[in-house]
Amino acid sequence: MTTLKVHNIETAPENSKPLLENSKKAYGMIPGLHGVLAGAPKILEAYQTLHELFTQTSFNEEELTVVWQTINVEHACHYCVPAHTGIAKMMKVDDNITEALRNETPLKDEKLEALRTMTLTIVRNRGHVTPEDLQTFYAAGYGEQHVLEIILGLSQKVISNYTNHIANTPVDAAFEKFAWSKENVVS
Protein backbone atom coordinates (compact mmCIF):
# COMPACT_ATOMS: atom_id res chain seq x y z
CA MET A 1 0.00 0.00 0.00
CA THR A 2 1.33 3.43 -0.91
CA THR A 3 1.85 5.81 1.99
CA LEU A 4 2.11 8.99 -0.10
CA LYS A 5 -0.33 10.03 -2.80
CA VAL A 6 0.53 9.19 -6.41
CA HIS A 7 -0.74 12.22 -8.30
CA ASN A 8 -1.94 12.48 -11.87
CA ILE A 9 -2.24 15.70 -13.84
CA GLU A 10 -5.71 16.41 -12.45
CA THR A 11 -4.85 15.88 -8.76
CA ALA A 12 -1.36 17.41 -8.73
CA PRO A 13 -0.61 20.82 -7.27
CA GLU A 14 -0.78 23.50 -9.97
CA ASN A 15 3.00 23.95 -10.21
CA SER A 16 3.50 20.20 -10.74
CA LYS A 17 1.06 19.91 -13.65
CA PRO A 18 3.45 21.16 -16.38
CA LEU A 19 6.20 18.93 -14.97
CA LEU A 20 3.91 15.91 -15.15
CA GLU A 21 2.99 16.89 -18.70
CA ASN A 22 6.72 16.82 -19.51
CA SER A 23 6.98 13.35 -17.98
CA LYS A 24 4.05 12.13 -20.04
CA LYS A 25 5.61 13.50 -23.24
CA ALA A 26 9.02 12.00 -22.42
CA TYR A 27 7.86 8.54 -21.30
CA GLY A 28 4.41 8.11 -22.82
CA MET A 29 3.08 7.83 -19.26
CA ILE A 30 3.55 9.42 -15.88
CA PRO A 31 5.91 7.19 -13.92
CA GLY A 32 4.62 6.49 -10.43
CA LEU A 33 7.68 8.09 -8.89
CA HIS A 34 6.93 11.33 -10.74
CA GLY A 35 3.34 11.13 -9.51
CA VAL A 36 4.56 10.90 -5.91
CA LEU A 37 7.15 13.65 -6.33
CA ALA A 38 4.42 15.90 -7.78
CA GLY A 39 3.14 16.33 -4.21
CA ALA A 40 5.96 18.87 -3.78
CA PRO A 41 6.57 20.66 -7.10
CA LYS A 42 10.16 21.67 -6.34
CA ILE A 43 11.30 18.10 -5.61
CA LEU A 44 9.80 16.91 -8.89
CA GLU A 45 11.55 19.78 -10.67
CA ALA A 46 14.81 18.97 -8.89
CA TYR A 47 14.56 15.29 -9.78
CA GLN A 48 13.84 15.99 -13.45
CA THR A 49 16.66 18.54 -13.61
CA LEU A 50 19.18 16.22 -11.92
CA HIS A 51 18.15 13.39 -14.25
CA GLU A 52 18.70 15.59 -17.30
CA LEU A 53 22.04 16.84 -16.00
CA PHE A 54 23.29 13.35 -15.14
CA THR A 55 22.43 12.02 -18.59
CA GLN A 56 24.53 14.86 -20.03
CA THR A 57 27.69 13.92 -18.12
CA SER A 58 30.69 12.27 -19.71
CA PHE A 59 29.35 8.79 -18.86
CA ASN A 60 28.08 6.57 -21.69
CA GLU A 61 24.91 4.45 -21.41
CA GLU A 62 26.70 1.53 -19.72
CA GLU A 63 28.38 3.83 -17.21
CA LEU A 64 25.14 5.69 -16.44
CA THR A 65 23.51 2.31 -15.81
CA VAL A 66 26.38 1.19 -13.55
CA VAL A 67 26.06 4.30 -11.39
CA TRP A 68 22.25 4.26 -11.26
CA GLN A 69 21.83 0.54 -10.60
CA THR A 70 24.70 0.29 -8.13
CA ILE A 71 23.02 2.97 -6.02
CA ASN A 72 19.51 1.55 -6.53
CA VAL A 73 20.63 -1.93 -5.41
CA GLU A 74 22.68 -0.62 -2.48
CA HIS A 75 19.65 1.40 -1.34
CA ALA A 76 17.40 -1.64 -1.97
CA CYS A 77 14.92 0.40 -4.03
CA HIS A 78 12.06 -1.90 -5.04
CA TYR A 79 10.89 0.64 -7.65
CA CYS A 80 14.12 1.95 -9.23
CA VAL A 81 15.87 -1.39 -9.80
CA PRO A 82 13.08 -2.67 -12.11
CA ALA A 83 12.66 0.76 -13.72
CA HIS A 84 16.37 1.04 -14.50
CA THR A 85 16.43 -2.53 -15.75
CA GLY A 86 13.84 -1.49 -18.34
CA ILE A 87 15.68 1.76 -19.05
CA ALA A 88 18.94 -0.16 -19.56
CA LYS A 89 17.17 -2.39 -22.08
CA MET A 90 15.89 0.69 -23.92
CA MET A 91 19.44 2.08 -23.94
CA LYS A 92 20.69 -1.27 -25.34
CA VAL A 93 22.96 -1.96 -22.35
CA ASP A 94 24.22 -5.55 -22.29
CA ASP A 95 21.89 -7.72 -20.16
CA ASN A 96 24.94 -9.30 -18.49
CA ILE A 97 25.87 -5.91 -17.03
CA THR A 98 22.34 -5.34 -15.77
CA GLU A 99 22.09 -8.81 -14.21
CA ALA A 100 25.47 -8.49 -12.50
CA LEU A 101 24.40 -5.15 -11.03
CA ARG A 102 21.04 -6.53 -9.89
CA ASN A 103 22.81 -9.52 -8.28
CA GLU A 104 25.67 -7.51 -6.75
CA THR A 105 28.31 -9.51 -8.59
CA PRO A 106 31.51 -8.04 -10.04
CA LEU A 107 31.36 -6.81 -13.62
CA LYS A 108 33.58 -8.56 -16.15
CA ASP A 109 34.72 -5.27 -17.68
CA GLU A 110 37.48 -3.99 -15.36
CA LYS A 111 36.79 -0.30 -16.04
CA LEU A 112 33.05 -0.69 -15.34
CA GLU A 113 33.88 -2.69 -12.21
CA ALA A 114 36.10 0.16 -11.03
CA LEU A 115 33.15 2.53 -11.55
CA ARG A 116 30.84 0.19 -9.62
CA THR A 117 33.38 -0.10 -6.79
CA MET A 118 33.93 3.66 -6.54
CA THR A 119 30.18 4.29 -6.58
CA LEU A 120 29.70 1.77 -3.75
CA THR A 121 32.59 3.28 -1.80
CA ILE A 122 31.09 6.77 -2.07
CA VAL A 123 27.60 5.55 -1.06
CA ARG A 124 28.68 3.23 1.76
CA ASN A 125 31.18 5.69 3.24
CA ARG A 126 29.01 8.77 2.73
CA GLY A 127 31.61 10.39 0.53
CA HIS A 128 34.62 9.51 2.67
CA VAL A 129 37.07 7.92 0.25
CA THR A 130 40.77 7.28 0.70
CA PRO A 131 43.58 8.45 -1.54
CA GLU A 132 44.04 4.76 -2.41
CA ASP A 133 40.38 4.50 -3.50
CA LEU A 134 40.91 7.46 -5.80
CA GLN A 135 44.19 6.15 -7.20
CA THR A 136 42.59 2.79 -8.03
CA PHE A 137 39.70 4.56 -9.74
CA TYR A 138 42.04 6.84 -11.71
CA ALA A 139 44.23 3.88 -12.71
CA ALA A 140 41.14 2.32 -14.35
CA GLY A 141 40.86 5.30 -16.71
CA TYR A 142 38.61 7.66 -14.80
CA GLY A 143 39.40 11.12 -13.42
CA GLU A 144 38.29 13.75 -10.94
CA GLN A 145 35.37 14.79 -13.17
CA HIS A 146 33.97 11.27 -12.92
CA VAL A 147 34.09 11.31 -9.11
CA LEU A 148 32.01 14.48 -9.15
CA GLU A 149 29.63 13.06 -11.75
CA ILE A 150 29.01 10.01 -9.53
CA ILE A 151 27.96 12.45 -6.80
CA LEU A 152 25.53 14.08 -9.24
CA GLY A 153 24.01 10.67 -10.02
CA LEU A 154 23.84 9.88 -6.30
CA SER A 155 21.98 13.15 -5.70
CA GLN A 156 19.33 12.10 -8.21
CA LYS A 157 19.07 8.60 -6.75
CA VAL A 158 18.74 9.80 -3.15
CA ILE A 159 15.61 11.70 -4.18
CA SER A 160 14.08 8.72 -5.98
CA ASN A 161 15.22 5.89 -3.72
CA TYR A 162 14.28 7.59 -0.46
CA THR A 163 10.95 8.79 -1.84
CA ASN A 164 10.10 5.27 -3.02
CA HIS A 165 10.97 3.82 0.39
CA ILE A 166 8.68 6.26 2.16
CA ALA A 167 5.88 6.16 -0.44
CA ASN A 168 6.09 2.43 -1.22
CA THR A 169 5.58 3.52 -4.84
CA PRO A 170 3.97 0.78 -6.94
CA VAL A 171 6.20 -0.45 -9.76
CA ASP A 172 4.87 0.79 -13.11
CA ALA A 173 3.20 -1.88 -15.26
CA ALA A 174 5.89 -1.47 -17.93
CA PHE A 175 8.55 -2.57 -15.43
CA GLU A 176 6.70 -5.22 -13.38
CA LYS A 177 8.38 -8.01 -15.38
CA PHE A 178 11.72 -6.78 -13.99
CA ALA A 179 10.58 -6.99 -10.34
CA TRP A 180 13.43 -7.15 -7.83
CA SER A 181 13.99 -7.38 -4.12
CA LYS A 182 17.16 -7.44 -2.04
CA GLU A 183 16.11 -10.78 -0.55
CA ASN A 184 16.22 -12.45 -3.98
CA VAL A 185 19.74 -11.33 -4.91
CA VAL A 186 21.77 -14.18 -6.39
CA SER A 187 25.39 -13.67 -5.40
C-alpha positions in Angstrom: 0.0 0.0 0.0 1.3 3.4 -0.9 1.8 5.8 2.0 2.1 9.0 -0.1 -0.3 10.0 -2.8 0.5 9.2 -6.4 -0.7 12.2 -8.3 -1.9 12.5 -11.9 -2.2 15.7 -13.8 -5.7 16.4 -12.4 -4.8 15.9 -8.8 -1.4 17.4 -8.7 -0.6 20.8 -7.3 -0.8 23.5 -10.0 3.0 23.9 -10.2 3.5 20.2 -10.7 1.1 19.9 -13.6 3.5 21.2 -16.4 6.2 18.9 -15.0 3.9 15.9 -15.2 3.0 16.9 -18.7 6.7 16.8 -19.5 7.0 13.4 -18.0 4.0 12.1 -20.0 5.6 13.5 -23.2 9.0 12.0 -22.4 7.9 8.5 -21.3 4.4 8.1 -22.8 3.1 7.8 -19.3 3.5 9.4 -15.9 5.9 7.2 -13.9 4.6 6.5 -10.4 7.7 8.1 -8.9 6.9 11.3 -10.7 3.3 11.1 -9.5 4.6 10.9 -5.9 7.2 13.7 -6.3 4.4 15.9 -7.8 3.1 16.3 -4.2 6.0 18.9 -3.8 6.6 20.7 -7.1 10.2 21.7 -6.3 11.3 18.1 -5.6 9.8 16.9 -8.9 11.5 19.8 -10.7 14.8 19.0 -8.9 14.6 15.3 -9.8 13.8 16.0 -13.4 16.7 18.5 -13.6 19.2 16.2 -11.9 18.2 13.4 -14.3 18.7 15.6 -17.3 22.0 16.8 -16.0 23.3 13.4 -15.1 22.4 12.0 -18.6 24.5 14.9 -20.0 27.7 13.9 -18.1 30.7 12.3 -19.7 29.3 8.8 -18.9 28.1 6.6 -21.7 24.9 4.4 -21.4 26.7 1.5 -19.7 28.4 3.8 -17.2 25.1 5.7 -16.4 23.5 2.3 -15.8 26.4 1.2 -13.5 26.1 4.3 -11.4 22.2 4.3 -11.3 21.8 0.5 -10.6 24.7 0.3 -8.1 23.0 3.0 -6.0 19.5 1.5 -6.5 20.6 -1.9 -5.4 22.7 -0.6 -2.5 19.7 1.4 -1.3 17.4 -1.6 -2.0 14.9 0.4 -4.0 12.1 -1.9 -5.0 10.9 0.6 -7.7 14.1 2.0 -9.2 15.9 -1.4 -9.8 13.1 -2.7 -12.1 12.7 0.8 -13.7 16.4 1.0 -14.5 16.4 -2.5 -15.8 13.8 -1.5 -18.3 15.7 1.8 -19.0 18.9 -0.2 -19.6 17.2 -2.4 -22.1 15.9 0.7 -23.9 19.4 2.1 -23.9 20.7 -1.3 -25.3 23.0 -2.0 -22.4 24.2 -5.6 -22.3 21.9 -7.7 -20.2 24.9 -9.3 -18.5 25.9 -5.9 -17.0 22.3 -5.3 -15.8 22.1 -8.8 -14.2 25.5 -8.5 -12.5 24.4 -5.2 -11.0 21.0 -6.5 -9.9 22.8 -9.5 -8.3 25.7 -7.5 -6.8 28.3 -9.5 -8.6 31.5 -8.0 -10.0 31.4 -6.8 -13.6 33.6 -8.6 -16.2 34.7 -5.3 -17.7 37.5 -4.0 -15.4 36.8 -0.3 -16.0 33.1 -0.7 -15.3 33.9 -2.7 -12.2 36.1 0.2 -11.0 33.2 2.5 -11.5 30.8 0.2 -9.6 33.4 -0.1 -6.8 33.9 3.7 -6.5 30.2 4.3 -6.6 29.7 1.8 -3.8 32.6 3.3 -1.8 31.1 6.8 -2.1 27.6 5.5 -1.1 28.7 3.2 1.8 31.2 5.7 3.2 29.0 8.8 2.7 31.6 10.4 0.5 34.6 9.5 2.7 37.1 7.9 0.3 40.8 7.3 0.7 43.6 8.4 -1.5 44.0 4.8 -2.4 40.4 4.5 -3.5 40.9 7.5 -5.8 44.2 6.2 -7.2 42.6 2.8 -8.0 39.7 4.6 -9.7 42.0 6.8 -11.7 44.2 3.9 -12.7 41.1 2.3 -14.3 40.9 5.3 -16.7 38.6 7.7 -14.8 39.4 11.1 -13.4 38.3 13.7 -10.9 35.4 14.8 -13.2 34.0 11.3 -12.9 34.1 11.3 -9.1 32.0 14.5 -9.2 29.6 13.1 -11.7 29.0 10.0 -9.5 28.0 12.4 -6.8 25.5 14.1 -9.2 24.0 10.7 -10.0 23.8 9.9 -6.3 22.0 13.2 -5.7 19.3 12.1 -8.2 19.1 8.6 -6.8 18.7 9.8 -3.1 15.6 11.7 -4.2 14.1 8.7 -6.0 15.2 5.9 -3.7 14.3 7.6 -0.5 10.9 8.8 -1.8 10.1 5.3 -3.0 11.0 3.8 0.4 8.7 6.3 2.2 5.9 6.2 -0.4 6.1 2.4 -1.2 5.6 3.5 -4.8 4.0 0.8 -6.9 6.2 -0.4 -9.8 4.9 0.8 -13.1 3.2 -1.9 -15.3 5.9 -1.5 -17.9 8.5 -2.6 -15.4 6.7 -5.2 -13.4 8.4 -8.0 -15.4 11.7 -6.8 -14.0 10.6 -7.0 -10.3 13.4 -7.2 -7.8 14.0 -7.4 -4.1 17.2 -7.4 -2.0 16.1 -10.8 -0.5 16.2 -12.4 -4.0 19.7 -11.3 -4.9 21.8 -14.2 -6.4 25.4 -13.7 -5.4 
